[in-house]
């Protein structure tokens, strides 16, 4: 699921006297690498690194790294130095930095502005080399001890949508049992690349090395898949997953009676929809899958992450109250333009000082076909129609889909539908990505080297093998 706090990037030419002679350039005092930390509540700090290039004879440019978010090379839209006043804009993330250059030209003291917040940020000049990509020790590299095939799968129920994916097959004679991986929310590719972690690449590699074939795919409109991601709903993603599951069952190397689904986060909503429509699905694994309505889940997610950040209870309460109003507008109003107007009126009434650009950002995030379908959806509707064995797992420190609240709802819905083959498990100390963590905050995701806890990988694989043996 999307972490709300991440809803989380014109240059200035030097002026020359028109003297009719060649001008010699001199280095700009801004040229170089600058590093600082944005102080967040609960003693959290976000490191920001600016790489500024150019001189007094050419346009200044900058790129920013935020290692904790695995964000590298975010291009600035505007860099300016006027006297000692420094300005750097990042339009793509709606952020703005202003500061004052010190007399020794080694420090810029200023403020970072984003999402309506203004936070102090002091940048110090440093000789550190460019940031290196974080270590990902679990990420496999070729040559692989299994076969890798690129596949293309048209969705017959969605003209113009063809899903592109990767099928990995164990070595040896088939047919093999198989798992279809269904990614979480957002424009995820087949590897489910989140904060620099290729979650599905690691999961597919592990399963395939344990004699389970795996198919993973780019969501519609992402990577090599065609279609329009921006207009897609939960139901559209379920339609795509049905097409991919049917394709997988018809592959000559696959045992059609041993094909299961593994859905992560939003994929944990989509997988039960698919299984409810395809009774031949052999098993379902829900990784941090939701068991409550979308609007309730998003409110809980926001509350838990805000608490982890150390925000005051009164501030959290006000945020949840206005968000509840906005969610209800999105659910009830099918006309996007009317919904936009109603949301703007609600925000202005609750927070009269909110800037227009911040209102636009909030409304644009909420006023989408996907959000409309998600907020109104109750996952238990499909869960009650799933009759194959189901494993639902979560991390005890998951702040995005808290396991304590969601796993019991999943189990209850499955059992209400008559399913007696339900297993739930909470992994201690793991977050939403199934990483060992300290707080569970999304700010930790990129910094943690582990992509998927090895004990969780082993448990899930062994459970799947148990279902295969019974088929």
C-alpha positions, 0 to 999 in steps of 0.5 A: 500500500502507498505510504502517505508520507511519501506522497513522497524535483529553468535554470539561472544563466550567469549574466555577462557585460556586453563587451565584445570579448570572450568571457572566462568562467569561474567556479560557482561557490555552489558547485560540489556536493552538499549534505544535510539532514532533515529532522523529523519527529520521533528523533528520525532524520532524513539525509539529503545529498545535493550534487550541484554542477555548473559555473558562473558562465553556464547554467547551474544544475543539481541532482538530489539523493535521498538514500533512506528512500533509495532515491537517486539522481532526482533532478532539480528544476531550478537552481539559483544563487543571488548574492548569498541567497540560495534556491533549489526547486524540485517540481517533480516532488513539489519541494523547495529549498531556500537558504543562506550561503555562509561567508566561508562558502562551506555551509548553507543554512535554510529550510526544506518545504514540502507537503505543507511542512517547513523543516530546518535543513543545513547543508554542509559542503563535503568531499564525499563521493557520489552516493552508491546504491545500497547493498542488496545481498539477496538479489540474485544475479545470472547465471541462474540455476533455472530457466528464464522465459519472457512471456507476453499475455493479452487480456481478452477482456481488456482490449489494448492490454497485454501483460509482459512477464517473466516465467522461471522454471526449475531444471528437470522434467515437468510439469511443475507446480507454479505460483503467480505473483501479484504486486502491491499498489502503485506502478509496480513492475514484475520485480515489485521494485520498492525503495530499491528492493526487488521483492518479487525477484528475490521471492521468485528466485527462492521459490524456483530454486525449491522446484516451484515455477513462478510467473511475475509480470509488469502491471498494465501500463508499466514496464513492457506491459501495455494499457493505461495504468492511470485509469485502472481500478482494482477490478481491472487489475483482477481482470489482468491477473485472471488472464495471466493465471489462465495463461500459466495453467495452459503452459505445457511445463506447468501442472494446471492442478498445482497453480497458486496465487501469491499477492502482496499488499494490494495483491492480497486484495486482488488474489482472492478476487481471482480465486473466487472466480477461478475455483481451479486455483490450488492455493492462495498466499496473502502477504500483508493482505488487507482484511478491512475496507479500503477507507478504514485501512488507509485511515489506520495506516495513516494513524500508525505511521503518524504515531511512529513519527511522533506526531501529537495526538491532537494533530493526528486526530485532526488529520484523520477527521478531514481525511475521513471526509475526503474519503467519503466524497471519493466513495460517494461522488462518481463525477471526478470534477464534482469530487474535486470541488467538494474536496477543495471545499472540505479542505478549505473549511477544515484548514483555511490556510492550506496552500492551493498547491498542497490542496491540488496535491492531496486531491490529485492523489485521492481523485483517481479511479483506483482510489475510488475502487479501493476506498469503497472495496470490502475484501471480505466479499471475495474472501468468503468465496475462496475455498482453496487452502489459504495462508495469510501472513504479516509482520508484527511491525507492519504499519501499512497493513497492520497484521493484528487488525487484518489477519483475524478479519481475513480468517473470519471471512474465509471461515464464514464462507466455509473454508476450513483450510486457513492458516495465519501467521504473524512474523515477529519484528518484520515490516510491510515488506517482510524485512527485519526492522526497528520501528516498521516506518517506511523511512527504514525500508531503503536502509535495510539490506534484507529484502525478504526475511529468510525465515519467512521465505522458508515458511511460505515455501514449506507451506506451499509444498505442503499444499502441492503434496496433497494435490 
